[in-house]
Amino acid sequence: MNDFSRAITYLNDPFNWSRPNGITDLTLEHVGISAVAVLAAMVVALPIGVALGTARRGAGLVVVLSNVSRAIPTLALLTLFAVSPIGFGNRATTIALAVFAIPPILTNTFVGFRGVDAEVREAARGMGMSRAQVLGRVELPLALPLVTTGIRTAAVQVVATAGLAALVGGGGLGRLINLGFGQQDYGVMIAGAILVAGLALFTELVLATLSWLVTPGPRRLPFLQVRTTSGAGAVPEPTASGVLL
């Protein structure tokens, strides 16, 4: 029996799912770490992105913040936290993943709000809308596709990276990978990798569906949109982090 077959056998064993600290418990812990990290990143990145985007200034600051955040490896942050008062465990992993999730959310939020046509804003103000009404009823719906794309990108990246928690005494599905590697049981290690990859794909599917549901305007089924690459009427699709500023 090869390693991949042992991984499938491990995943098909109900005991491995139901036992304490089994696959079910580790999956829930993995989702919890990822969710808290993304929410923390949203609390930091969304207000900054909205403020700078509506002011149409600060592009250089957004580039610097995004590049600095991307340049710091998550594993390096975990190593630094290990010798700091933060220490080991899920808290250190959550903070490191939140830093990792900030760039795509910040960049896409900034670009989304900055891209709102100034004439649309002026027309809304001319109709007697307050600044808060313009932001919530005009600018937010127009920027929402890019904002949700940034959140979705960050969430998938965090879910795929949260397995590093096992390296600093944390939980999550990375413990299976760490256990398999330590015991040289590559079947368990492959099973853990399959679960992490599957959870990342499931996260992408769920968030893409939610993004499709909350985005105003004509709707087409997600993942089945026909991309127009040429022609005068071509409309660029929302991009993930790294869009040109």
N, C-alpha and C positions, 0 to 999 in steps of 0.2 A: 504494500500500500504506500503510495507516494504522499508527500506532504499536503498536497491539495486535497486528496481524498480524506486524509485524517482531519483536515479542517472542516470538510463537509460533514463528516461523521460527528465531530465535536458540536457543530451547530445544530445537528439533528437530534441531539440527546436532550430530552426535556429536562433532565436533572440539571444540566448546565445552565438552563434558563431560570429554573425555579428555586435553586438553592440560595442561601444567603450569600451576598456578594457575587451572585451569578450574573449572567448576561443582562437580565432585566434590571437588576439593581444598578449595575455599572452603566447601562444605557441611560437610565433616569438621572444618574449623577452626572454623566457626560452632558446631557441636555441642560441640566440645571446650571453647570459651570458656564456653558456656552451662552445660555440665555442671559444670565447676569452680566457677563462680559459685554455682550452686544447692547444691552440696555444701558449700561454705564457709558459705553462709547457714544450712544445716541444722546444721552444727557449732556455730554461735553460737546460733541461735534455739531449737532443740529442747531443750537442757538448761535454758535459762532458762524456756521455756514449761512444761516438765514440773515444774520446781521450784516455780514460782509457782502452777501449776494444782493440784498435789497439796496445797500449803499453803493453797489457797483465799484467797490474799491477793495484793496487788500488782496489782489490776486497773488502778488509776490509772497505775502504772508502765508496764504493757503498752500502755495507750492513748497515753501520752506517747511511748514509744519508736516505736510504729507510726506515729503522726502525724508525728513529726519525720523519720522515714525516708522517708515518703511526700512530705513537703513539700520535700525536697531533690531537684531534678531531676537525672537521671542525666547530662545534658549539662553541667550546672553542675559536678558532681563531676569529670567528665573535664577540664573547663577548669582547675579547681583543681589536679588531678594533673599537668597539663601544665607548670605552673610550680613543681612540687615535685620532690623527688628521685625520685618514682615515674615521672614523665615520661610519654612517649607509649607506644602499643603495646597489646598484648593484656593485659599485666599491669594497666594502669590500667583498662581496660574490665572486666576480671574483678572487680576490687575494687568498682568502681562498681555493677556488676550484682548483686554479692553484697549490698551495702547495700540495693539496690532489692528484693531477694528476701526480706529478713528479715521485713518486716511481716506478710505473709499467713501465713508459717510460724509465727511467734511467736504471733500472735493466735489462729489455729486450734488450735494445740497447747495454749495456755493454756485456751481455752474448752472444748476436748475433755476435758482432765483435770479441770478444775474441775467439769464437769457430771456426773462419776461420782457416783452416789448414795452418800451417806455410810453408809447402812445396808448397802450391798453391801460397802464397805470393812470395816466392823465385823464382818460375817458372815465374811469371808475371814480376818480376824485371829482370830475365834473358832474357826475350824477349824485354827488352829495355824500359819498361813502367816507367814513372815517379811515384813519391810517390802519387801524386794526381790521376793519372790514375789507379794505383793499388787500391786506395781507392774507386774511383767511378765506375770502370768497373769490379772489381773482388770482393773486400770485401763487398761492399754495396749490390750487388745482392744476395750474399750468406747469409748475415745477415738480409736481408729484411723481411723474414717471421716472425722472432722474433720481429723485430722492429715494424712492422705493428700490430702484436698481442698486444704489449705493448700499442700502441696508441689506439687501439680499446678497450682494457680493461679500460684504463684511461677515454676515452670518455663516455663509458657506465656508469661508476661509477659517473662521473661528472654530466651527465644528470639526473641520479637517485637521486643525492644529491642536485642539484641546487634549489630544492623546499625550502631549508632553507633560501633562499633570502627573503622570505616573513616575516621571523621572525625579520629581521633587516630593515624593510621598503623598501625592494627591490621588484622587479617584478617577473614575471614568473608564472608557473602553481601552485606553492606553495601558491599563494594568494587564490586560490579556496579552498585549504585544510585549510588554516588559517581562511578564511571567514566562511566555514562550521563549523569548530570547535568553533569559537567565537559565532556563532549564534545557535549552537547546531543543525544545519541542516546537519545531517550526510549523507543525499543524495548528497549534494553538495561536502562534504568532500570526499566521495567515488568516485564521478565523477572526482575530481581532482587527486586522487590517480590512477584511471584507466588511465587518460591521461598521467601522468608521467610514469607509467609502460609501456604504449603503445609506448611512445616516446623513452624510453630506448631500447625497443625491436626493434623498427624501426632503431635506431642508430646502434645497433648490426648488423642488416641485411645489411644496407647500407655499413658499414665499412668492414664487412666480404666479401661482394661482391667486393669492391674496392681492398681489400687485395688480393683476388683471381686474379683480373685482372692485378695487377702490379707485382705479384710474378713471376719471370721467371721459366722456366722448364715445365714439363708435368702438365697439369691442369685437375682436376676433379671438378665436381660441388660442391660448398661449401655446408656444412651441410649434404652432402650425401657421405662423404668419409668413407671408410671402415677402421676402426682402427685395425691394426695388433698388437696383444698383446703378441705373442710368435713367436719363430722361429729365425733362424740365420739372416734372411733378414729384421727383424723388424726395422723400422725407427721411432724414437720418433717424435711425432708431436710438433710443437712450443708450448711452455708453456707461461702462463701469468706471471705476477709479482709473485715473491716468488720462482723462480727457484733456485736450489742449486748453490751456488757460490763456 
